[in-house]
Amino acid sequence: MYFKIECDYKTSGKAGAGKMFQVAGLYDYHDLDFTHLIDQGKHYISLNDVKNDLAEKISVAKDSIDFHEV
């Protein structure tokens, strides 16, 4: 599964979370919005952490998810 992910580093930085980010948007290759599947208030340290959360939410193996940061 391929997703485009928008990462917001600015908000996390203002909150004192250094190099962490929040997910501002998540879209498939058809530009369908899947952002609602991610906790937008959570600060992530890596895309792999987002993959773990998304895989659990949609019941797939995390290795089947690919992200392209936009």
ABEGO torsion letter per residue (X at the ends): XBBBBBBBAAAAAAAGAEABBBBABBBBAAGBBAAAABBAABBBABAAAAAAAAAAAAGBBAAABBBBBX
